[in-house]
């Protein structure tokens, strides 16, 4: 890394203090020297100094050309043309080419330029993709169980298609070992658990012709996201209170020249030709005249700058436990970003009738899928709004719905009456084609009202009540469907085919916490619960809690809606009398 232009003096890869996390990044004493005016310290410096140059502290820098990306695969001196050909044929995309490149580099062993990095990568994983049949039973009834099965099948199909090409590339570099599905699964797990999306500015030349100016060209800049692995930085573990973050920066040419000069001076002082030549070549390439070069930096803030020996953590993003467990193999207690996904049950396509086909077409035309996403944050906001609305007017209570707007839109498509469905589908198709939607349905009712001359107050009130009754009828259908889907999910997760009631999961977690505390206090205490099982319990208990809480709120809203509907029906009866 250092021989190729990376700066790692302020960080080192060591075992994480979180035993479940494996290796992590730890600050060294050099990090303090990276501060502007380090003698001022963290707190005093944060008060006296202003501007990002003084407040931001660089932890580590990795040149972008060291990252494993689709571009670096195409630039590989031996296999670049093979990677490019596979991408042109559509066998690889920007993600899968990095996965294949990682697999190939691992099998090249010490012949790979990435060998020191690959040797530090984990060989085993705690993600469901690596669970055996017995372990997968701990996820029974969850969305993640079905997603894992689908992903395993997809990987097997993809590998069957790629295996001949990967074997051929390995033979080109003198490796005759046969790559396996397990090798491909390893590389896939590494990519999805450690990959970054790197926003990199790309210059574009644009030809322009002006009346009084000779033809020329101008440049524009667009941001292109390069997905890949950044060796070293990918050892930073997740924290809900991260102290570091990464960013892509342009490397100044002068800095690169100084690196080149320093590396050459080190080599002349006795570093040896073996390490000087690659470093000089890398620096010379980076300082080329082809355009600006970029680096990925791990940075922190002066006021929270970690001390020597403290772990350097980042945020993996606002992810729920389902995504965290699927990609990284861990779940968080009381995760504020937890999310429940409900799948709308669909019959096999061969059983779709004309009406159901129209519903699916309307979903597609509106950019929707037959899925409902129910987040913990929406639930919390709803509970707060509901508490505030209890003393408010009925109209305020009506606006406080437990069903998120996107989920309601999906359910409405499935409960629409046939005539309304066909009208909405026609309007959506017309909108896609750029034609104005028909307003015949809405205008006919208004014209009818005008032709009858019903302008008295009683008629207006009746019309408003009737419109409200229709809206409540639709809400009843939506809420009934919503509650039924949650009831089915609850049975699926806590019934005979699931993992049992929520109370059992909470009891197991409590016992695991007690055992962990006892284990820390007494070395002879009982063995702790396996970490993979604890994370499964955290995930599935969080899902069950969301189901129960949404179901409780949905039933309450359904009762309130029914009561309002009955009251309006009584009012309508009085008017008719």
C-alpha positions as CSV (number, residue, x, y, z in Angstrom):
1,X,0.0,0.0,0.0
2,X,2.6,2.6,1.1
3,X,4.9,1.6,-1.8
4,X,2.1,2.5,-4.2
5,X,1.3,6.0,-2.8
6,X,-1.0,5.2,0.1
7,X,-0.6,7.1,3.4
8,X,-1.3,4.8,6.4
9,X,0.9,6.3,9.1
10,X,-2.1,7.3,11.3
11,X,-4.0,4.0,11.1
12,X,-3.3,0.3,11.3
13,X,-5.4,-2.9,10.9
14,X,-5.8,-4.7,14.2
15,X,-8.4,-7.0,15.8
16,X,-11.5,-5.0,16.6
17,X,-12.6,-4.5,20.3
18,X,-15.9,-5.8,19.1
19,X,-15.1,-9.5,19.0
20,X,-17.9,-10.1,16.4
21,X,-16.4,-7.6,14.0
22,X,-13.1,-9.3,13.2
23,X,-10.4,-6.9,12.1
24,X,-10.8,-3.1,12.2
25,X,-8.9,0.1,11.8
26,X,-7.2,1.6,14.9
27,X,-5.7,5.1,15.3
28,X,-2.0,5.4,15.9
29,X,-0.1,8.2,17.6
30,X,0.6,9.8,14.2
31,X,-3.0,10.8,13.8
32,X,-2.5,13.8,16.2
33,X,0.3,15.1,14.0
34,X,-2.1,15.2,11.0
35,X,-4.0,18.1,12.8
36,X,-3.4,21.7,11.8
37,X,-1.4,23.1,14.8
38,X,-1.4,19.8,16.7
39,X,0.0,21.6,19.8
40,X,-3.4,23.2,20.4
41,X,-5.0,19.8,20.9
42,X,-8.5,18.7,19.9
43,X,-10.8,20.9,22.0
44,X,-8.8,24.1,22.1
45,X,-8.0,23.8,18.4
46,X,-11.7,23.3,17.5
47,X,-12.5,26.5,19.4
48,X,-9.7,28.7,18.1
49,X,-9.3,27.5,14.6
50,X,-11.9,28.0,11.8
51,X,-12.4,26.5,8.4
52,X,-12.4,22.9,7.1
53,X,-8.6,22.9,6.6
54,X,-8.2,23.2,10.4
55,X,-11.3,21.1,11.5
56,X,-10.9,18.1,9.2
57,X,-8.1,15.7,10.0
58,X,-7.0,13.2,7.4
59,X,-6.6,9.7,8.8
60,X,-5.5,7.7,5.7
61,X,-5.2,8.2,1.9
62,X,-5.5,5.6,-0.8
63,X,-5.0,6.5,-4.5
64,X,-8.0,5.6,-6.5
65,X,-5.9,3.6,-8.9
66,X,-5.3,1.1,-6.1
67,X,-9.1,0.4,-5.8
68,X,-10.6,-2.7,-7.4
69,X,-13.2,-1.2,-9.8
70,X,-14.5,-1.9,-13.3
71,X,-12.0,0.6,-14.6
72,X,-9.0,-1.1,-12.9
73,X,-10.2,-4.4,-14.3
74,X,-10.2,-3.0,-17.8
75,X,-6.7,-1.6,-17.2
76,X,-5.2,-4.9,-16.0
77,X,-2.1,-5.4,-18.1
78,X,-2.7,-9.1,-18.5
79,X,-6.5,-9.6,-18.3
80,X,-7.9,-6.2,-19.1
81,X,-9.0,-7.2,-22.6
82,X,-10.7,-10.3,-21.3
83,X,-12.6,-8.3,-18.7
84,X,-13.6,-5.7,-21.3
85,X,-14.8,-8.4,-23.7
86,X,-17.0,-10.1,-21.1
87,X,-18.5,-6.7,-20.2
88,X,-19.2,-6.0,-23.9
89,X,-20.9,-9.4,-24.2
90,X,-23.1,-8.6,-21.2
91,X,-21.7,-11.4,-19.1
92,X,-20.3,-9.0,-16.5
93,X,-21.4,-5.6,-15.3
94,X,-19.6,-3.0,-13.2
95,X,-20.3,-5.0,-10.0
96,X,-19.8,-8.5,-11.1
97,X,-16.5,-7.7,-12.9
98,X,-15.1,-6.5,-9.6
99,X,-16.2,-9.8,-8.0
100,X,-14.6,-11.9,-10.7
101,X,-11.4,-9.7,-10.5
102,X,-11.2,-10.3,-6.7
103,X,-11.7,-14.1,-7.2
104,X,-8.9,-14.2,-9.9
105,X,-6.5,-12.1,-7.8
106,X,-7.1,-14.4,-4.8
107,X,-6.3,-17.5,-6.8
108,X,-3.2,-15.9,-8.2
109,X,-1.8,-15.9,-4.7
110,X,1.5,-14.1,-4.2
111,X,1.6,-13.3,-7.9
112,X,-1.2,-10.7,-7.3
113,X,-0.4,-7.1,-6.6
114,X,-3.2,-7.3,-4.1
115,X,-1.8,-10.3,-2.2
116,X,-1.0,-8.4,1.0
117,X,-4.5,-7.0,1.1
118,X,-6.3,-10.3,0.2
119,X,-4.4,-12.1,2.9
120,X,-6.1,-9.9,5.5
121,X,-9.6,-10.5,4.2
122,X,-11.9,-12.9,6.1
123,X,-12.3,-16.5,5.0
124,X,-15.6,-17.1,6.8
125,X,-18.8,-15.0,7.1
126,X,-21.8,-14.8,9.4
127,X,-24.2,-13.8,6.7
128,X,-27.3,-16.0,5.9
129,X,-25.7,-16.8,2.5
130,X,-23.3,-19.1,4.4
131,X,-25.9,-20.6,6.8
132,X,-26.5,-24.3,6.8
133,X,-30.0,-25.8,6.7
134,X,-30.2,-25.9,10.5
135,X,-29.1,-22.2,10.9
136,X,-31.6,-21.1,8.3
137,X,-34.4,-22.5,10.5
138,X,-33.7,-19.5,12.8
139,X,-35.0,-17.2,10.1
140,X,-38.1,-19.2,9.2
141,X,-41.0,-17.0,8.3
142,X,-39.0,-13.9,7.7
143,X,-38.5,-12.1,4.4
144,X,-34.8,-12.7,4.8
145,X,-35.2,-16.5,4.7
146,X,-36.9,-16.3,1.2
147,X,-34.3,-13.7,0.1
148,X,-31.4,-15.9,1.1
149,X,-32.8,-18.9,-0.9
150,X,-33.4,-16.7,-3.9
151,X,-29.9,-15.3,-3.7
152,X,-28.3,-18.7,-3.4
153,X,-30.1,-19.9,-6.5
154,X,-29.2,-16.8,-8.4
155,X,-25.5,-17.1,-7.5
156,X,-25.5,-20.8,-8.7
157,X,-27.0,-19.8,-12.0
158,X,-24.6,-16.9,-12.5
159,X,-21.5,-19.0,-11.7
160,X,-22.6,-21.7,-14.1
161,X,-22.5,-19.1,-16.8
162,X,-19.2,-17.5,-15.7
163,X,-17.1,-20.5,-14.7
164,X,-15.7,-21.3,-18.2
165,X,-14.6,-17.7,-18.8
166,X,-13.0,-17.4,-15.3
167,X,-11.1,-20.6,-15.7
168,X,-9.8,-19.4,-19.1
169,X,-8.6,-16.1,-17.6
170,X,-6.8,-18.0,-14.7
171,X,-5.0,-20.2,-17.2
172,X,-3.8,-17.0,-19.0
173,X,-1.9,-16.0,-15.9
174,X,-0.6,-19.5,-15.2
175,X,-3.2,-20.6,-12.6
176,X,-4.6,-24.0,-13.3
177,X,-6.6,-24.6,-10.2
178,X,-10.3,-24.9,-11.0
179,X,-12.4,-22.1,-9.4
180,X,-15.6,-23.3,-7.6
181,X,-18.9,-21.9,-6.6
182,X,-17.5,-21.5,-3.1
183,X,-14.8,-19.2,-4.4
184,X,-17.4,-17.1,-6.3
185,X,-19.6,-16.9,-3.2
186,X,-16.6,-15.8,-1.2
187,X,-15.8,-13.0,-3.6
188,X,-19.4,-12.0,-3.8
189,X,-19.6,-11.7,0.0
190,X,-16.4,-9.6,0.2
191,X,-17.8,-7.2,-2.4
192,X,-21.2,-6.7,-0.9
193,X,-19.9,-6.4,2.7
194,X,-17.0,-4.1,1.9
195,X,-17.7,-2.3,-1.4
196,X,-18.1,1.5,-1.7
197,X,-19.8,3.7,-4.3
198,X,-17.2,6.3,-5.2
199,X,-18.4,9.6,-6.8
200,X,-15.7,10.6,-9.2
201,X,-15.8,13.6,-11.5
202,X,-15.3,12.7,-15.1
203,X,-14.3,15.3,-17.8
204,X,-16.3,15.2,-21.0
205,X,-15.2,16.9,-24.2
206,X,-18.0,18.6,-26.1
207,X,-17.6,20.0,-29.6
208,X,-19.2,23.3,-30.2
209,X,-19.8,25.5,-33.3
210,X,-20.5,29.2,-33.0
211,X,-21.2,31.7,-35.7
212,X,-18.3,34.0,-35.2
213,X,-15.9,31.6,-33.5
214,X,-13.9,28.8,-35.0
215,X,-15.1,25.3,-34.2
216,X,-13.6,24.1,-30.9
217,X,-14.3,22.1,-27.9
218,X,-15.4,22.7,-24.4
219,X,-15.3,20.4,-21.3
220,X,-18.0,19.6,-18.9
221,X,-17.9,17.6,-15.7
222,X,-20.3,14.8,-14.7
223,X,-20.1,12.7,-11.6
224,X,-19.7,9.0,-12.2
225,X,-20.1,6.4,-9.4
226,X,-17.4,3.8,-9.4
227,X,-18.4,0.8,-7.3
228,X,-15.5,-1.2,-5.9
229,X,-13.2,-2.0,-3.0
230,X,-10.7,0.4,-1.5
231,X,-8.0,-1.7,0.1
232,X,-7.4,-0.8,3.7
233,X,-10.3,1.6,4.1
234,X,-12.7,-1.3,3.9
235,X,-11.6,-2.5,7.3
236,X,-13.4,0.4,9.0
237,X,-16.3,-1.1,11.0
238,X,-19.8,0.3,11.5
239,X,-20.9,2.4,14.4
240,X,-24.1,4.3,15.1
241,X,-21.9,7.1,16.4
242,X,-19.2,7.1,13.7
243,X,-16.1,9.2,14.2
244,X,-14.8,9.0,10.6
245,X,-16.1,9.2,7.1
246,X,-14.6,8.8,3.7
247,X,-14.5,11.1,0.7
248,X,-13.0,11.3,-2.8
249,X,-10.5,14.1,-3.3
250,X,-8.4,15.3,-6.1
251,X,-4.7,14.8,-5.6
252,X,-2.5,17.8,-6.2
253,X,0.2,17.2,-8.7
254,X,2.7,18.9,-6.5
255,X,1.9,16.5,-3.7
256,X,2.4,13.5,-6.0
257,X,5.7,14.8,-7.1
258,X,6.8,15.2,-3.5
259,X,5.8,11.6,-2.8
260,X,7.8,10.5,-5.8
261,X,10.8,12.4,-4.6
262,X,10.5,11.2,-1.1
263,X,10.1,7.6,-2.2
264,X,13.2,7.9,-4.4
265,X,15.2,9.4,-1.5
266,X,14.1,6.5,0.7
267,X,15.2,4.1,-1.9
268,X,18.6,5.8,-2.3
269,X,19.0,5.7,1.4
270,X,18.8,1.9,1.4
271,X,15.2,1.0,1.0
272,X,16.2,-1.3,-1.9
273,X,15.5,-1.4,-5.6
274,X,12.7,-3.9,-5.1
275,X,10.5,-1.4,-3.3
276,X,11.6,1.8,-5.0
277,X,10.8,0.8,-8.6
278,X,7.1,0.1,-8.2
279,X,6.7,3.1,-6.0
280,X,8.4,5.4,-8.5
281,X,6.4,3.9,-11.4
282,X,3.1,4.4,-9.5
283,X,3.9,8.0,-8.7
284,X,5.1,8.7,-12.2
285,X,1.8,7.3,-13.6
286,X,-0.2,9.3,-11.1
287,X,1.5,12.5,-12.0
288,X,0.9,12.0,-15.7
289,X,-0.4,14.7,-17.9
290,X,-3.6,12.7,-18.8
291,X,-5.7,14.7,-16.3
292,X,-6.3,15.0,-12.5
293,X,-6.0,11.9,-10.3
294,X,-8.1,11.1,-7.3
295,X,-7.7,9.5,-4.0
296,X,-10.1,8.1,-1.3
297,X,-9.5,9.6,2.1
298,X,-10.6,8.5,5.5
299,X,-11.1,11.7,7.5
300,X,-12.3,12.7,11.0
301,X,-13.2,15.9,12.8
302,X,-10.8,17.6,15.1
303,X,-13.2,17.8,18.0
304,X,-13.9,14.0,18.0
305,X,-10.5,12.9,16.6
306,X,-9.8,9.4,18.0
307,X,-6.9,8.9,20.4
308,X,-4.1,6.4,19.7
309,X,-5.5,2.9,20.2
310,X,-9.1,3.8,19.6
311,X,-11.0,2.2,16.8
312,X,-11.8,4.3,13.7
313,X,-15.4,3.6,12.7
314,X,-17.7,4.8,9.9
315,X,-21.4,4.6,9.2
316,X,-22.7,1.9,6.8
317,X,-25.8,4.1,6.2
318,X,-29.3,4.2,7.6
319,X,-29.9,0.4,7.2
320,X,-32.4,-1.8,8.8
321,X,-31.4,-5.1,10.5
322,X,-32.6,-7.1,7.5
323,X,-30.1,-5.4,5.2
324,X,-27.4,-5.4,7.9
325,X,-27.7,-9.1,8.5
326,X,-28.0,-10.0,4.8
327,X,-24.9,-8.0,3.7
328,X,-22.7,-7.7,6.8
329,X,-23.8,-10.5,9.2
330,X,-24.9,-8.5,12.2
331,X,-28.0,-6.8,13.6
332,X,-28.4,-3.9,16.0
333,X,-30.6,-3.8,19.1
334,X,-33.4,-1.2,18.9
335,X,-32.3,-0.2,15.4
336,X,-34.1,3.1,14.6
337,X,-33.9,2.3,10.9
338,X,-35.6,-1.0,11.2
339,X,-38.0,-1.8,8.3
340,X,-40.6,-4.5,7.7
341,X,-41.4,-5.6,4.1
342,X,-44.8,-7.2,3.3
343,X,-45.2,-9.1,0.1
344,X,-48.6,-8.9,-1.5
345,X,-49.6,-12.5,-2.2
346,X,-49.9,-13.1,-6.0
347,X,-51.3,-16.0,-7.9
348,X,-49.1,-17.7,-10.5
349,X,-49.0,-15.6,-13.8
350,X,-50.8,-18.3,-15.7
351,X,-53.8,-17.9,-13.4
352,X,-54.1,-14.1,-13.8
353,X,-57.4,-13.1,-15.3
354,X,-58.1,-9.9,-17.2
355,X,-58.9,-7.9,-14.1
356,X,-55.8,-9.0,-12.1
357,X,-53.6,-8.3,-15.2
358,X,-55.0,-4.8,-15.3
359,X,-54.1,-4.3,-11.6
360,X,-50.5,-5.4,-12.2
361,X,-50.3,-3.1,-15.3
362,X,-51.5,-0.2,-13.2
363,X,-48.9,-0.9,-10.6
364,X,-46.2,-0.9,-13.2
365,X,-47.5,2.2,-14.9
366,X,-47.3,4.0,-11.5
367,X,-43.8,2.7,-10.8
368,X,-45.0,0.5,-8.0
369,X,-44.3,-3.1,-6.9
370,X,-46.5,-5.5,-5.0
371,X,-44.6,-4.8,-1.8
372,X,-45.3,-2.7,1.3
373,X,-42.4,-1.1,3.3
374,X,-43.2,-0.3,6.9
375,X,-40.5,1.5,8.8
376,X,-39.9,2.0,12.5
377,X,-39.5,5.7,12.0
378,X,-43.0,6.0,10.3
379,X,-44.5,4.1,13.2
380,X,-42.8,6.4,15.8
381,X,-44.0,9.5,13.9
382,X,-47.6,8.0,13.7
383,X,-47.6,7.3,17.4
384,X,-46.6,10.9,18.2
385,X,-49.1,12.4,15.7
386,X,-51.9,10.1,17.0
387,X,-51.2,11.2,20.6
388,X,-51.3,14.9,19.6
389,X,-54.5,14.4,17.5
390,X,-56.6,12.7,20.3
391,X,-57.6,16.1,21.5
392,X,-58.0,17.6,18.0
393,X,-60.8,17.6,15.5
394,X,-61.9,14.5,13.6
395,X,-60.3,15.8,10.4
396,X,-56.9,16.0,12.2
397,X,-57.4,12.4,13.3
398,X,-58.2,11.3,9.7
399,X,-55.0,12.7,8.4
400,X,-53.0,10.6,10.9
401,X,-52.9,7.2,9.2
402,X,-50.8,4.2,10.1
403,X,-50.4,3.2,6.5
404,X,-47.5,5.0,4.7
405,X,-48.6,6.9,1.6
406,X,-46.6,4.6,-0.8
407,X,-48.1,1.4,0.8
408,X,-51.6,2.8,0.6
409,X,-51.2,3.5,-3.1
410,X,-50.2,-0.1,-3.7
411,X,-53.2,-1.5,-1.7
412,X,-55.6,0.8,-3.4
413,X,-54.7,-0.7,-6.8
414,X,-55.7,-4.2,-5.4
415,X,-59.1,-3.0,-3.9
416,X,-60.3,-0.7,-6.7
417,X,-63.6,-1.5,-8.4
418,X,-63.3,-2.7,-12.0
419,X,-64.7,0.5,-13.6
420,X,-62.4,2.8,-11.5
421,X,-59.4,0.5,-12.2
422,X,-59.9,0.6,-16.0
423,X,-60.3,4.4,-15.9
424,X,-57.1,4.8,-13.8
425,X,-55.2,2.4,-16.1
426,X,-56.3,4.4,-19.2
427,X,-55.3,7.6,-17.6
428,X,-51.9,6.2,-16.6
429,X,-51.2,4.9,-20.1
430,X,-52.3,8.2,-21.6
431,X,-49.9,10.0,-19.3
432,X,-47.1,7.7,-20.3
433,X,-47.8,8.5,-24.0
434,X,-48.0,12.2,-23.3
435,X,-51.7,12.5,-24.0
436,X,-54.1,14.3,-21.7
437,X,-56.1,12.1,-19.5
438,X,-59.9,11.9,-19.9
439,X,-61.9,13.9,-17.5
440,X,-65.3,12.6,-18.6
441,X,-66.0,10.8,-15.3
442,X,-65.4,13.8,-13.1
443,X,-67.1,16.3,-15.3
444,X,-70.3,14.3,-15.8
445,X,-71.1,14.3,-12.2
446,X,-70.6,18.1,-11.8
447,X,-72.6,18.8,-15.0
448,X,-75.4,16.6,-13.7
449,X,-75.5,18.6,-10.5
450,X,-75.7,21.9,-12.4
451,X,-78.4,20.7,-14.7
452,X,-80.6,19.6,-11.8
453,X,-80.1,23.1,-10.2
454,X,-79.4,21.6,-6.8
455,X,-77.7,24.6,-5.2
456,X,-79.4,24.7,-1.9
457,X,-77.5,24.0,1.4
458,X,-79.1,20.7,2.0
459,X,-77.9,19.4,-1.4
460,X,-74.4,20.6,-0.8
461,X,-74.2,18.9,2.6
462,X,-75.6,15.7,1.1
463,X,-73.0,15.7,-1.6
464,X,-70.2,16.3,0.9
465,X,-71.4,13.5,3.1
466,X,-71.7,11.1,0.2
467,X,-68.2,11.9,-0.9
468,X,-66.9,11.3,2.6
469,X,-68.8,8.0,2.7
470,X,-67.1,6.9,-0.5
471,X,-63.7,7.9,0.8
472,X,-64.3,6.0,4.1
473,X,-65.5,3.0,2.1
474,X,-62.2,3.0,0.2
475,X,-60.3,3.4,3.5
476,X,-62.2,0.5,5.0
477,X,-61.2,-1.7,2.1
478,X,-57.5,-0.6,2.3
479,X,-57.3,-0.9,6.1
480,X,-59.0,-4.4,6.0
481,X,-56.5,-5.6,3.4
482,X,-53.6,-4.0,5.4
483,X,-54.7,-5.7,8.7
484,X,-55.2,-9.0,6.9
485,X,-51.7,-8.9,5.4
486,X,-50.2,-8.2,8.9
487,X,-52.2,-11.0,10.4
488,X,-50.8,-13.4,7.8
489,X,-47.3,-12.2,8.4
490,X,-47.7,-12.6,12.2
491,X,-48.9,-16.2,11.7
492,X,-46.0,-16.8,9.2
493,X,-43.4,-15.6,11.7
494,X,-44.8,-16.8,15.0
495,X,-46.8,-19.8,14.0
496,X,-45.8,-23.4,13.6
497,X,-43.8,-22.8,10.4
498,X,-42.1,-19.8,12.0
499,X,-39.8,-19.3,15.0
500,X,-42.3,-19.0,17.8
501,X,-43.7,-16.1,19.7
502,X,-41.9,-12.8,20.3
503,X,-41.8,-13.4,24.0
504,X,-39.6,-16.5,23.5
505,X,-37.1,-14.4,21.4
506,X,-36.9,-11.7,24.0
507,X,-36.4,-14.2,26.8
508,X,-33.5,-15.9,24.8
509,X,-31.9,-12.5,24.3
510,X,-32.2,-11.6,27.9
511,X,-30.6,-15.0,28.9
512,X,-27.8,-14.4,26.4
513,X,-27.1,-10.9,27.8
514,X,-27.0,-12.4,31.3
515,X,-24.7,-15.2,30.2
516,X,-22.4,-12.6,28.5
517,X,-22.1,-10.6,31.7
518,X,-21.4,-13.7,33.7
519,X,-18.8,-14.8,31.2
520,X,-17.0,-11.5,31.6
521,X,-17.1,-11.7,35.3
522,X,-16.2,-15.4,35.7
523,X,-14.1,-17.3,33.2
524,X,-15.7,-20.6,34.2
525,X,-19.3,-19.4,33.3
526,X,-21.4,-21.1,30.8
527,X,-20.6,-20.7,27.1
528,X,-22.0,-17.6,25.4
529,X,-24.7,-17.7,22.7
530,X,-23.1,-17.9,19.2
531,X,-23.0,-14.4,17.7
532,X,-24.8,-15.5,14.5
533,X,-27.7,-16.7,16.6
534,X,-27.9,-13.6,18.6
535,X,-28.0,-11.4,15.5
536,X,-30.8,-13.7,14.1
537,X,-32.7,-13.2,17.3
538,X,-32.2,-9.4,17.2
539,X,-33.4,-9.3,13.6
540,X,-36.5,-11.6,13.9
541,X,-37.6,-10.1,17.2
542,X,-37.5,-6.6,15.7
543,X,-39.6,-7.8,12.8
544,X,-42.2,-9.4,15.1
545,X,-42.4,-6.2,17.1
546,X,-43.0,-4.1,14.0
547,X,-45.7,-6.5,12.9
548,X,-47.5,-6.4,16.2
549,X,-47.3,-2.7,16.6
550,X,-48.5,-1.9,13.0
551,X,-51.2,-4.5,13.5
552,X,-52.4,-2.9,16.7
553,X,-52.4,0.6,15.2
554,X,-54.1,-0.7,12.0
555,X,-56.9,-2.4,13.9
556,X,-57.5,0.8,16.0
557,X,-57.7,2.9,12.8
558,X,-60.0,0.4,11.2
559,X,-62.4,0.6,14.2
560,X,-62.3,4.4,14.1
561,X,-63.0,4.5,10.4
562,X,-65.9,2.1,10.8
563,X,-67.4,4.2,13.6
564,X,-67.1,7.4,11.5
565,X,-68.7,5.6,8.6
566,X,-71.6,4.4,10.7
567,X,-72.1,7.8,12.1
568,X,-72.3,9.3,8.6
569,X,-74.6,6.6,7.4
570,X,-77.0,7.6,10.3
571,X,-76.8,11.3,9.3
572,X,-77.6,10.3,5.7
573,X,-80.6,8.4,6.9
574,X,-81.9,11.4,8.8
575,X,-81.6,13.6,5.8
576,X,-83.4,11.1,3.6
577,X,-86.2,10.9,6.2
